[in-house]
Each structure stands twice: as C-alpha cells, then as structure tokens.
Amino acid sequence: MMCIILLLINLTSCVCGTFVVNVTQTSYQAEENHNITLEWMFTTKTGSSLHSLYIYCELLTDLRASVLFHLHGGVEVPESQDEQFTGRVQCDKDVLREGRLRLHVSRLRTDDSGPYMCEVSTHYDGSTATCRLNVTAARDRPEPQTPNTTSRPQPESRGRIGLYCGLAAAALLSV
C-alpha cells in the first residue's frame, strides 16, 4: 500500500511539473569585441501573461555569480544587473510570449566566458537550464601594407612617348 501511495505522489509530481527550460545550444564560441545571442526556450501556457513571468540569468564563475538579466513580474530589473554587463545586454521581449528567451550580449570580453544559468518561473512552476560561453581574445590582424617609398617611381610618360614616336615613325615609313 505504501508503494502505491509513493508511486501516485511521484506520478503526480511528474504530470504537474511540466514547466521545462531548455537551451537551444549547450555551448557558444565567440571572439572578444563581437556580439552574441544566447537563447533559452521554456514551456508556456495558453493565455499566460508576461506579468506572471520571472527570469533570473547569471554567469557562474569560481569567484562569484554575476547577474546578466533579471525580469520580475514581466518587468525588467536593471538595478540588479551586475556592473560587468551594464549597457551590454538586451532582451528580445517580442519572443517571450512564445516561450523564447533571447539575450543579446554586445562587446564581448574574455571574462564573459563561463556557464550561464537561467531560471525561468511563473506563478505555477519553474525550471533552470545552463549553457556555456567561451570568449577568445581578439586575433591580431596584420597591419595594412604601406607602399615602399624608398625607391623612386619610374615616370609613366617615357613609355608613352616612346610608343608614340615608334608609331609615328612607322606611319612615315609606310607613306
């Protein structure tokens, strides 16, 4: 009898806990000073409002957690954002109703590397998912080649005059 009760409790929690957050990519690779879009997907209920949506995303490092994005009751909370991300993170709010969380991170830095965890919850349930971002240092680009100014350029007019004189002489000879 006890096993049946435990089984019913377990099945009930599985059926009720249908809110899921997934990453569209588990790993992202980018270069310093470039931009990237990190994306998570979550289940939505028909007719649910953004006012019931709570999102908390952070970069988890060995030293500390840095808040990347915070949405409380459908309203962005910029004052909770870590200084490291201030002015560099934009959320695409148009797709939140579809169950998509897109965070555009601009001007990437190497210290933006690490695991990003997003917790998405509503009044009825919640879940988390994590992806990893690796930002590599900008590659040194070769400097543009400058023309060699030490050698004297040959005047182009000499070739043209010689050609003109040769054509004129040939014309005279043919007459």
C-alpha positions in Angstrom: 0.0 0.0 0.0 2.8 2.4 0.9 4.5 1.7 -2.5 1.3 2.6 -4.3 1.0 5.9 -2.4 4.6 6.8 -3.2 4.1 5.9 -6.8 1.0 8.2 -7.0 2.9 11.0 -5.4 5.7 10.6 -7.9 3.4 10.4 -10.9 1.5 13.5 -9.8 4.7 15.5 -9.5 5.8 14.3 -12.9 2.5 15.3 -14.5 2.2 18.7 -12.7 5.8 19.6 -13.2 5.6 20.1 -17.0 7.3 23.5 -17.0 10.7 23.0 -18.7 13.5 25.3 -19.6 16.0 24.2 -22.3 18.9 25.8 -24.1 18.9 26.0 -27.8 22.7 25.5 -27.8 24.7 24.0 -24.9 27.9 25.7 -26.0 28.7 29.0 -27.7 32.1 30.2 -29.1 32.8 33.9 -29.8 35.6 36.3 -30.1 36.3 39.3 -28.0 34.6 42.6 -29.0 32.0 40.6 -31.1 28.3 40.2 -30.2 26.3 37.1 -29.5 22.8 35.9 -28.8 22.2 33.4 -26.0 18.9 31.6 -26.2 16.7 29.5 -23.9 13.3 28.0 -24.6 10.6 27.4 -22.0 7.1 26.0 -22.0 4.2 28.4 -21.9 0.5 28.1 -21.1 -2.1 29.4 -23.5 -3.2 32.9 -22.4 -0.4 33.4 -19.9 0.7 36.9 -19.3 4.2 38.4 -19.1 3.1 39.7 -15.6 3.4 36.1 -14.3 6.9 35.6 -15.8 10.1 35.7 -13.6 13.5 35.3 -15.2 16.9 35.4 -13.5 20.0 34.8 -15.5 23.6 34.8 -14.3 27.1 34.0 -15.2 28.5 31.5 -12.7 32.3 31.7 -12.1 34.6 30.4 -9.4 34.7 33.8 -7.8 31.0 34.8 -7.8 27.8 34.9 -9.7 27.2 37.9 -11.9 23.6 38.8 -12.8 23.2 39.1 -16.6 19.4 39.7 -16.8 16.5 39.9 -14.3 12.8 40.1 -15.1 10.3 40.3 -12.3 6.6 40.0 -13.0 7.2 40.8 -16.6 9.2 44.0 -15.8 13.0 44.2 -16.3 15.0 45.0 -13.1 18.2 46.7 -14.4 19.4 47.7 -11.0 20.1 44.1 -10.1 22.3 43.6 -13.2 26.0 43.2 -12.5 28.2 46.1 -13.5 30.1 43.8 -15.9 27.0 43.6 -18.1 25.6 47.1 -17.7 24.7 48.5 -21.1 25.7 45.4 -23.0 22.7 43.1 -22.6 19.4 43.4 -24.4 16.4 41.1 -24.1 14.2 40.4 -27.1 10.8 40.8 -25.3 8.8 40.1 -28.5 9.5 36.4 -28.3 9.0 35.9 -24.5 5.3 35.1 -25.1 6.4 32.3 -27.5 8.5 30.8 -24.8 11.8 32.0 -26.0 14.4 34.0 -24.1 16.9 35.7 -26.3 19.7 37.7 -24.7 21.9 39.8 -27.0 25.3 40.4 -25.4 27.4 43.0 -27.1 31.1 43.9 -27.0 32.1 40.5 -25.5 35.0 40.3 -23.1 37.2 37.3 -22.3 35.9 37.4 -18.7 32.3 36.9 -20.1 33.4 33.2 -20.5 31.7 30.6 -18.4 28.4 28.8 -17.7 25.3 30.9 -17.9 22.3 29.7 -15.9 18.8 31.0 -16.5 15.9 30.3 -14.1 12.5 30.9 -15.6 9.4 30.6 -13.5 5.8 31.6 -13.4 3.1 31.5 -10.7 2.6 27.8 -11.4 6.1 26.4 -11.9 9.8 27.0 -12.7 12.9 25.4 -14.1 16.5 26.2 -15.0 18.9 25.5 -17.8 22.6 26.2 -18.3 24.8 26.9 -21.4 28.4 27.7 -21.7 30.1 30.6 -23.5 33.8 30.7 -24.4 35.1 34.1 -25.5 38.6 34.0 -27.0 40.9 37.0 -27.3 40.7 39.0 -30.5 43.2 37.8 -33.1 45.9 40.2 -34.1 45.1 41.3 -37.6 48.1 42.1 -39.9 48.6 45.8 -40.4 47.8 47.1 -43.9 50.8 47.1 -46.2 52.1 50.6 -46.9 53.8 51.3 -50.3 57.6 51.3 -50.3 58.5 55.0 -50.5 62.3 54.4 -50.6 62.5 53.5 -54.3 61.9 56.2 -56.9 58.8 55.5 -59.1 59.5 55.4 -62.8 57.7 58.1 -64.8 55.0 56.6 -67.0 55.3 59.3 -69.6 58.5 57.8 -71.0 56.8 54.7 -72.2 54.0 56.5 -73.8 56.3 58.9 -75.7 58.5 56.1 -77.0 55.4 54.2 -78.1 54.0 57.4 -79.8 57.4 58.1 -81.6 57.6 54.5 -82.7 54.1 54.6 -84.2 54.8 57.9 -85.9 58.0 56.6 -87.5 56.2 53.5 -88.7 53.5 55.7 -90.2 56.1 57.8 -92.1 57.9 54.8 -93.4 54.7 53.4 -94.8 54.0 56.5 -96.8 
